[in-house]
Amino acid sequence: MCLAVPGKITAISATDPLFRIGTVDFGGISREVNLDCVPEAGIGDYVIVHVGIALSVMQENEALAIRDDLRKLLPGEQPPSP
């Protein structure tokens, strides 16, 4: 089974359309993510990420609902709120 996690793009460091890298915040933890599959994504957008690659842009309310559901699966683990 694979797991994709929603996060918010906070910065884009490369603007080359063939190789875009962005910083994505996952509720307090930030990671660099490949944005090649989502050329339309910009700073402030939410994306669903699997193994370091953003697969699609998603609505903020959907991203936050998924994040809340994931928190419920990890009893005792409470990452910081966005």
Number of C-alpha atoms within 10 A of each C-alpha: 2 5 8 14 16 27 29 25 24 15 15 18 10 13 12 10 13 11 12 17 21 25 19 29 19 20 16 11 11 15 13 16 20 22 29 18 16 16 16 11 19 17 13 13 16 26 26 18 21 15 12 16 19 27 18 16 21 16 11 16 10 12 19 18 12 14 18 12 11 12 14 12 9 10 8 8 9 10 13 9 10 11
